[in-house]
Amino acid sequence: MVRIERVYDYLSREKSGSEHVVLVDRIWPRGVSKASLPLDEWAKDLGPSTELSKWFGHDPQRWAEFRRRYTAELKDRRDELERLAEISAKGTLTLLYSAKDERHNQAVLADVLGGE
């Protein structure tokens, strides 16, 4: 199972024992210390490229094109995606993101992995 959750919401709950938690942002979330975020891994390379992030600018009108471009970028990370898919097949994989917009962000990665 794949879940997506905003970093700031995740901080308010306990990590479950069987949950594998992955931050999928290229940049560490603002205002969050590394010690306060119980991650299993930080997958910087699974976040959208710097160029794509700048182009998107969290503009909902660019969402469809962002999804298309980001999905294309992810094709170059097939091995990493397969590894995460294997983790999600065995238990809960939680993908964390820090964007304010809960609908328009890089957690679209969950769609590629078959998540919520």
Residue pairs with C-beta under 8 A, 6 or more apart in sequence:
1 88
1 91
1 92
1 93
1 115
1 116
2 88
2 92
2 93
2 94
2 95
2 110
2 113
2 114
2 115
2 116
3 92
3 93
3 94
3 95
3 110
3 115
3 116
4 94
4 95
4 96
4 97
4 107
4 110
4 115
4 116
5 94
5 95
5 96
5 97
6 96
6 97
6 98
6 99
6 102
7 23
7 25
7 29
7 32
7 37
7 96
7 97
7 98
8 29
8 32
8 98
10 21
10 37
10 94
10 96
11 32
11 36
11 37
15 21
15 38
16 92
18 91
18 92
19 91
19 92
19 93
19 94
20 40
20 87
20 88
20 91
20 92
20 93
20 94
21 38
21 39
21 40
21 41
21 94
21 96
22 39
22 40
22 41
22 42
22 43
22 46
22 84
22 93
22 94
22 95
22 96
23 29
23 37
23 39
23 41
23 42
23 43
23 96
23 97
24 43
24 46
24 47
24 95
24 96
24 97
24 106
24 107
24 109
25 44
25 47
25 96
25 97
25 98
25 106
26 44
26 45
26 47
26 48
26 49
26 50
26 53
27 47
27 98
28 34
28 42
29 37
29 98
30 98
32 98
37 96
39 96
43 80
43 84
45 77
45 80
46 74
46 77
46 80
46 81
46 109
47 53
47 106
48 56
48 66
48 69
48 70
48 73
48 106
49 73
52 66
52 69
52 70
52 73
55 62
55 66
55 69
56 62
56 66
58 99
58 100
58 101
58 104
58 105
60 101
60 103
60 104
63 104
66 104
67 108
70 106
70 108
70 109
71 108
71 112
74 81
74 109
74 112
81 112
81 113
84 93
84 113
85 113
85 114
87 93
88 113
88 114
88 115
93 113
93 115
95 107
95 109
95 110
95 113
95 115
97 105
97 106
97 107
99 105
99 106
110 116
